[in-house]
Amino acid sequence: MEEMLDQAKEQGYNLIRLPYSNQMFDKGSAANGIDFNKNPNLKNKTPLQIMDYFIEEAGKRGFKIILDRHRPDANSQSELWYTSSYTEKRWIDDWVMLAKRYKGNGIVIGADLHNEPHGGASWGTGDKQTDWRLAAQRAGNGILKVNGDWLIIVEGVSANVKNSSGDYWWGGNLQGVADYPVKLNVPDRLVYSAHDYGPGVHHQSWFNASNFPNNLPALWDKYWGYISKQGIAPVLVGEFGGRAVDTQSLEGKWQRKLVSYIQENKLYWTYWSLNPNSGDTGGLLLDDWNTWSKDKQEMLKPIMKSISGNK
């Protein structure tokens, strides 16, 4: 863990989006899959204590952290922010617990409320069971009540946006913000976040356009980029990534075009992912878990921001 943090720092990164599942807070939950020979400091720690340790070590190296409620349990994604096993109340209660736990520590700066709402998730419909915008308000205001410093990061849906058409990436459709913005009780805490991917994840119709990849900026403007351009709120491109970064393949062209778009529009971003075992994207680390991808790093270099003289 410490070596990976050192590598990320050496390459100029300063922000980590840290995924977690609510299952890790269940009584009796234990971390598995850890090589304790390489991570002796994690031995006999609960999952929450491991999170504490990671945050502490990241902070020592100058990182800021956004906590990402990635999944309700350790098994799979969920369309909605709740499941039969993990209720909305549990989801919010866990967020409030974390907001209290890390209040004032200066390292954890925000809450990515739920990873990639999709399927039945809607925006602007007013249906308490499916309207993600309303759920984000409930959770966001619950967090801000106990920790007013945190950024509240709200991803998009995939479809089911009132007064809009189109089916986009999970978490990437933020068209509904135009007519139905998220309303929080503390000003200047809202950040919208979009996820965007290339054909290595799923082949979309826009990859077949005759003017690809020059058709992409208008697509991004439509689904999420307009929010920043119109000064509605900041935008974090919370996930993007892929194995190919060349100038010939569809995925390489898509990825390079998105990097240019992020640069031109001065957007914030977190890349998916550091670890290499994301099957359809790979990582910044190669499959040996030690070697940094020079090709990906070179591609991302134009959007690495300098903070206080340090990249």
C-alpha positions in Angstrom: 0.0 0.0 0.0 2.7 2.5 1.0 4.8 1.8 -2.1 1.8 2.3 -4.4 1.0 5.6 -2.7 4.7 6.6 -3.1 4.5 5.8 -6.8 1.3 7.8 -7.3 2.9 10.8 -5.6 6.1 10.4 -7.6 4.0 10.6 -10.8 2.4 13.9 -9.7 -1.0 12.8 -8.4 -2.7 14.6 -5.4 -6.2 13.2 -5.3 -7.5 9.7 -4.7 -11.1 8.5 -5.2 -11.3 5.7 -2.6 -14.0 3.1 -3.2 -15.8 1.3 -0.4 -18.8 -0.9 0.2 -21.3 -0.7 3.0 -20.7 -4.3 3.7 -17.3 -3.4 5.2 -19.1 -1.7 8.1 -21.1 -4.9 9.0 -20.3 -6.5 12.3 -17.8 -9.2 11.7 -16.7 -8.1 8.3 -13.1 -8.9 7.6 -10.8 -7.9 4.8 -9.5 -10.7 2.6 -7.2 -10.9 -0.3 -4.5 -8.9 1.4 -0.9 -10.2 1.3 0.0 -9.5 5.0 3.7 -10.2 4.2 3.7 -7.1 2.1 1.2 -5.2 4.3 2.0 -6.2 7.9 0.5 -2.9 9.2 -2.9 -4.0 8.0 -2.9 -7.3 9.9 -5.7 -7.7 12.5 -7.4 -4.5 11.4 -11.1 -4.2 10.6 -12.0 -2.8 7.2 -12.8 0.6 8.7 -9.4 0.6 10.5 -7.8 -0.2 7.2 -9.6 2.8 5.6 -8.3 4.9 8.5 -4.7 3.7 7.9 -4.9 4.3 4.2 -6.2 7.8 4.7 -3.5 8.6 7.2 -0.7 7.3 4.9 -2.2 9.2 1.9 -2.3 12.4 3.9 1.3 12.0 4.9 2.1 12.1 1.2 0.0 15.2 0.5 -3.0 13.5 -1.0 -6.6 14.5 -0.7 -9.3 11.9 -0.7 -12.8 11.6 -2.0 -14.7 8.6 -0.5 -16.6 6.7 -3.1 -19.6 4.6 -2.1 -18.8 2.1 -4.9 -21.1 -0.7 -4.0 -23.6 -1.7 -1.3 -21.8 -5.0 -0.8 -18.6 -6.6 -2.1 -20.3 -8.5 -4.9 -21.7 -6.3 -7.6 -22.9 -2.9 -8.7 -26.5 -1.8 -7.8 -28.7 0.3 -10.1 -30.2 2.2 -7.2 -28.6 3.6 -4.0 -30.3 1.0 -1.9 -31.0 -2.8 -2.1 -33.0 -5.3 -0.1 -30.0 -5.8 2.1 -28.8 -2.2 2.4 -31.6 0.3 2.8 -31.5 4.0 2.0 -31.4 4.7 5.8 -28.3 2.5 6.1 -26.7 4.2 3.1 -27.2 7.6 4.7 -26.4 6.5 8.2 -23.0 5.1 7.0 -22.3 8.4 5.2 -23.1 10.4 8.3 -20.8 8.1 10.4 -17.9 8.7 7.9 -18.6 12.4 7.8 -18.3 12.6 11.6 -15.3 10.3 11.7 -13.2 12.3 9.3 -14.5 15.8 10.2 -11.7 18.3 10.5 -8.9 16.0 9.5 -8.2 17.9 6.3 -7.4 14.8 4.1 -10.9 13.6 3.3 -12.6 16.4 1.3 -15.7 14.8 -0.2 -18.4 12.2 -0.6 -19.1 10.5 -4.0 -22.6 9.5 -2.9 -23.2 6.4 -5.1 -21.3 4.9 -7.9 -23.0 4.8 -11.3 -26.7 5.0 -10.8 -28.3 3.2 -13.8 -31.1 1.0 -15.0 -34.2 2.1 -13.1 -32.5 5.2 -11.6 -34.2 8.4 -12.8 -33.7 12.1 -12.6 -36.4 14.7 -12.1 -39.3 12.3 -12.0 -40.2 13.0 -8.4 -40.5 9.2 -7.6 -38.9 8.8 -4.2 -38.0 5.1 -5.1 -36.1 6.0 -8.2 -35.3 9.7 -8.4 -31.6 9.8 -7.8 -31.5 13.6 -7.6 -33.9 13.6 -4.6 -31.9 10.8 -2.9 -28.7 12.7 -3.5 -30.2 15.7 -1.8 -31.3 13.7 1.2 -27.9 12.1 1.7 -26.0 15.3 0.9 -27.9 17.4 3.4 -27.5 14.6 6.0 -23.8 14.7 5.5 -23.5 18.5 5.6 -25.6 18.7 8.8 -22.7 17.0 10.6 -19.8 18.1 8.4 -20.3 21.2 6.5 -16.8 21.2 5.0 -17.2 18.2 2.6 -17.9 18.4 -1.1 -21.0 16.5 -2.1 -20.3 14.7 -5.4 -23.3 13.6 -7.4 -23.0 11.4 -10.4 -25.5 11.2 -13.2 -27.8 8.3 -14.2 -27.9 6.4 -17.5 -31.4 7.2 -18.7 -34.9 8.1 -17.4 -34.3 11.8 -17.3 -37.5 13.9 -17.3 -37.8 16.1 -20.4 -34.8 14.5 -22.0 -34.0 11.5 -24.2 -30.9 9.4 -24.6 -29.3 6.5 -22.9 -25.7 7.1 -21.8 -22.9 5.5 -19.7 -23.8 4.4 -16.2 -23.4 7.6 -14.0 -22.7 9.7 -17.1 -26.1 11.3 -17.9 -26.4 14.6 -16.2 -28.9 16.2 -18.7 -31.4 16.6 -15.8 -29.3 19.1 -14.0 -30.5 21.8 -16.4 -34.1 21.7 -15.2 -33.7 19.7 -11.9 -30.5 20.7 -10.1 -29.5 19.1 -6.8 -30.3 21.6 -4.0 -28.1 21.4 -0.9 -28.5 23.4 2.3 -24.8 24.6 2.3 -23.7 26.7 -0.7 -20.6 25.9 -2.8 -20.4 22.2 -1.8 -22.0 20.6 -4.9 -19.9 18.9 -7.5 -21.4 16.9 -10.4 -19.5 13.9 -11.6 -19.6 12.0 -14.9 -18.2 8.7 -15.9 -17.2 8.2 -19.5 -15.7 5.2 -21.3 -14.5 3.9 -24.7 -15.3 0.8 -26.7 -13.1 -1.3 -24.5 -15.9 -1.1 -22.0 -18.9 -1.2 -24.4 -19.3 -0.2 -28.0 -21.6 2.7 -28.5 -23.1 4.1 -31.6 -21.1 7.3 -31.5 -17.9 5.4 -32.0 -19.1 4.6 -35.5 -19.7 8.2 -36.6 -18.0 9.3 -39.8 -16.5 12.2 -38.0 -15.3 10.3 -35.0 -13.6 11.4 -32.7 -14.5 15.0 -33.6 -18.2 14.2 -32.8 -17.4 13.6 -29.1 -17.1 17.1 -27.7 -20.7 17.9 -28.7 -21.8 14.6 -27.1 -20.0 15.4 -23.8 -21.4 19.0 -23.9 -24.9 17.5 -24.2 -24.7 15.0 -21.3 -22.5 16.6 -18.8 -20.0 19.2 -20.0 -22.5 22.0 -20.3 -22.7 22.1 -16.4 -19.2 23.5 -16.2 -19.4 25.6 -19.4 -22.5 27.4 -18.1 -21.1 27.9 -14.7 -23.8 25.9 -13.0 -21.3 23.9 -10.8 -17.9 22.3 -11.0 -17.6 19.0 -12.9 -15.4 16.1 -11.9 -14.8 13.4 -14.6 -14.8 10.8 -11.9 -14.0 7.8 -14.1 -12.5 7.3 -17.5 -9.8 4.9 -18.7 -8.9 2.2 -21.1 -6.1 -0.1 -22.2 -5.4 1.6 -25.6 -3.9 5.1 -25.7 -2.5 5.0 -29.2 -3.6 7.4 -32.0 -5.0 4.6 -34.3 -7.5 2.5 -32.3 -11.0 3.6 -31.5 -10.3 3.5 -27.8 -7.0 5.4 -28.1 -8.7 8.1 -30.2 -11.6 8.4 -27.7 -9.3 8.5 -24.7 -7.0 11.2 -26.2 -10.0 13.3 -27.3 -11.4 13.2 -23.8 -8.1 14.3 -22.3 -8.1 17.2 -24.7 -11.6 18.1 -23.7 -10.7 18.0 -20.0 -7.7 20.2 -20.7 -9.6 22.7 -22.8 -12.4 23.0 -20.3 -10.2 22.9 -17.2 -12.2 20.1 -15.6 -11.3 18.0 -12.6 -10.7 14.3 -12.9 -9.8 11.0 -11.3 -8.6 8.2 -13.6 -9.8 4.6 -13.5 -7.8 3.1 -12.1 -4.5 2.9 -10.2 -4.6 -0.9 -9.8 -4.2 -3.1 -12.9 -6.9 -5.7 -12.3 -9.8 -3.7 -13.8 -10.5 -6.2 -16.6 -11.8 -3.8 -19.3 -9.5 -0.8 -18.6 -6.3 -2.0 -16.9 -4.6 0.4 -14.7 -1.9 3.0 -14.3 0.1 0.2 -12.9 0.9 -2.7 -15.3 0.0 -6.3 -14.6 3.0 -6.8 -12.4 1.6 -4.3 -9.9 4.9 -2.5 -9.9 5.6 -0.9 -13.3 4.0 2.4 -14.1 2.4 2.7 -17.5 4.6 5.2 -19.4 2.1 5.5 -22.3 -0.9 6.3 -20.0 1.2 8.7 -18.0 2.4 10.5 -21.1 -1.2 10.8 -22.4 -2.4 12.3 -19.0 0.5 14.7 -18.6 -1.2 17.7 -20.2 -4.0 17.6 -17.6 -1.8 17.1 -14.5 -2.4 20.2 -12.5 0.3 21.9 -10.4 -0.6 22.6 -6.8 1.6 24.9 -4.7 4.5 24.4 -6.9 4.2 20.6 -6.8 2.7 18.6 -9.6 
